[in-house]
Amino acid sequence: MIAFATGSEPEGTPEQRFERLLELPPSAKLVYKVLEQEDEPLTQSQIREQALLPARTTRDALTKLEGEGLVEEQMYVPDARKRLYAPQSIAIPEDAELTA
């Protein structure tokens, strides 16, 4: 089956997005947390500096987060070659069992 990106809003509720985030690798969770802590969208290089991750790992994490509808990519006006990334909201389901 071939899936095409439509550019529409990410599917699912914040609780469903939380469940999808739990299934991602630690690097994607770290990138999401970095984005979540900022008041404004960040470029890939800003994310990489704050997360202390290699460029390739950061790119891979952003690709996975985008694929799951957990981050939104925007154009960076000062430099069209760059993109800005912002997190989509998540919510912990009331019936979720979190373990440390």
Residue pairs with C-beta under 8 A, 6 or more apart in sequence:
10 17
10 68
10 69
10 70
10 72
10 88
11 69
12 20
12 69
13 91
14 88
14 89
14 90
14 91
15 90
15 91
15 92
15 93
17 68
17 69
17 70
17 88
17 89
17 90
18 90
18 91
18 92
18 93
18 96
19 93
20 68
20 69
20 70
21 28
21 29
21 32
21 68
21 70
21 90
24 32
24 61
24 64
24 65
24 68
24 70
25 61
25 64
27 51
27 53
27 57
27 58
27 60
27 61
28 60
28 61
28 64
28 65
30 51
30 53
30 61
31 47
31 51
31 53
31 58
31 61
31 62
31 65
32 65
32 70
32 71
32 87
34 42
34 47
34 50
34 51
35 41
35 42
35 47
35 71
35 85
35 86
35 87
36 87
40 86
41 72
41 74
41 84
41 85
41 86
42 50
42 84
42 85
42 86
43 76
43 82
43 83
43 84
43 85
44 55
44 58
44 59
44 62
44 82
44 83
44 85
45 82
47 53
47 58
47 62
47 85
48 54
48 55
48 58
51 58
53 61
62 71
62 85
65 71
65 85
66 73
69 88
70 87
70 88
70 90
71 85
71 86
71 87
71 88
72 85
72 86
72 87
72 88
73 83
73 84
73 85
74 83
74 84
74 85
74 86
75 83
75 84
76 82
76 83
76 84
92 98
